[in-house]
Amino acid sequence: MIENKKIEFKVELNKNKPIGWLKTVVGYANDRGGIIYIGVSDEGYPKGFYRKETDEIQLYMVDMMKRRIDPPIEYDIELIKIKERFILKLIIEESKINVVSYVDRKNDITEIYIRKHGSTTKANLYDMAELFLRKNPIPFDERVSEEQFENHTFHSLNEKYKELNNTMVDLSQKKMQALGLVNEDGLLTNAGLLFVDKRKEEFPLIHMRKWPGFDKGSDEVIDRKEFRGNLIDQLNNATLFIRNNIKTGFVKLPIGRVDKESYPMRAVVEALCNAIAHRDYLIGGTQIDIDIYQDRMVITSPGDFLPIGNASEYVLEEIPSKRRNETVCNILSVCKLMEKSGSGFEKIVKEYNKFDKKYAPRIISRQDYFMIVLKDVLYDDKIISTQHTISIEEIKLPKNQKLIYDVICENPGLRVPDISSKSGLKKSSVDNAIRELKNKEIIKFVGTSKGGGYYKL
């Protein structure tokens, strides 16, 4: 027996560098399948392992393939006995539908490997395009699953549909079939699985973070949430997270008041819908990222920019509409969350046209993701005259937050134990109040961790 395009030998598995053998597994899964013999030298001489070590290696292999390969692959492990020792035969099946990735979440690594000329290599852009086309002739969201419609519920979808369409009637199975959620045999499509209330597999991840500064340079994160619910719940939770982590208030004017928010929420919801609808759900080990900084919000979605060229080459509102997930777009449209036609960027631009040009939104595209950048219109706000500025007295604070804020104003530079003593509140209550006040950006910590303290902004 010799090595060839379908067979590789490993004398042992390097547990300190598992990518060395896992990339071969990924390469075979992305190709036509293959076999790896563990316990055999490169020259084909069997070394093998004693039974106890064989069992440990097998458990290790199963665990690593579960944690580092996405999506899960089909494989089998056979033991070949040679005298008192065993060789492990790992048989990898071809992944006929999904492109498989090596994923190391701890180090934020996602890589695709393929087989070329009998060896494993990292896929370049041309390789990936060819791989996706070969495995995915039918769009992801239109593919039919094995899940029966009757075994699932759609409460979140129906509630949103009824809310925005001002009706008391749920979406019928016939309507869902017309939209592409379910086929004529009662089987859900992949799009349908993205909208069910619960599913066996985890939903794609959306990751939300509020940062204290202008980039990710700080180890401190003011607020962080991860959510894997259906797409409607993801949209609702992302919107709530954003509302809880942006500046709000009002400005008193001679003839009344003007409500103020950091971001036009109609533009935010449109940007979120765009990211959810046009995300490439075939890229495993990725998520939608929402990062809120002092001066902007960045919504990053996996998937390349579909129109020809780079996003920077277009005027934002004139970017042509090209849908990656037509069925998902149809559902969001019937719920009145997206327009039936158009990219949605014109809506975002229209909302921002009410403000100075310096706040104009942007879209940035790279080879495997695109970002929508929305500016905070209250950051260095020059729109309303300086005689009408937002003050903390005009923003209603909960009781504990108001008490802590007053203590800090009267005693700048205090630390948590002193604030607790002066306010009469427990340390846990002080910590909670300070976190919320920092989120609202009306206090800040100045100085070192040992010698600093809290001050009002």
Disulfide bonds with the S-S distance in Angstrom:
none
